Amino acid sequence: MKARVHVMLKEGVLDPQGAAVKYALSALGFSGINNVRQGKVLELDLANGTTEAQIGEMCEKLLANMVIESYRIDLL
């Protein structure tokens, strides 16, 4: 079984990497970009029978900093 975990900074948390990407895109001549938020994607290859609750526990204990980040799990 495979799962994809998307981890993003929560709304309202300063995202300096996203701001740098937005600036760089503008410097390259791309316009109309209002905001950029940068996150991470983790692909997990898991044993059959692993539950979404177990994956959520992995996220909350290690994969995401629950103070400033949120996560979304996609089962593949």
Secondary structure by P-SEA (a helix, b strand, c coil): cbbbbbbbcccccccaaaaaaaaaaaaaccccccccccbbbbbbbccccccaaaaaaaaaaccccccccccccccc
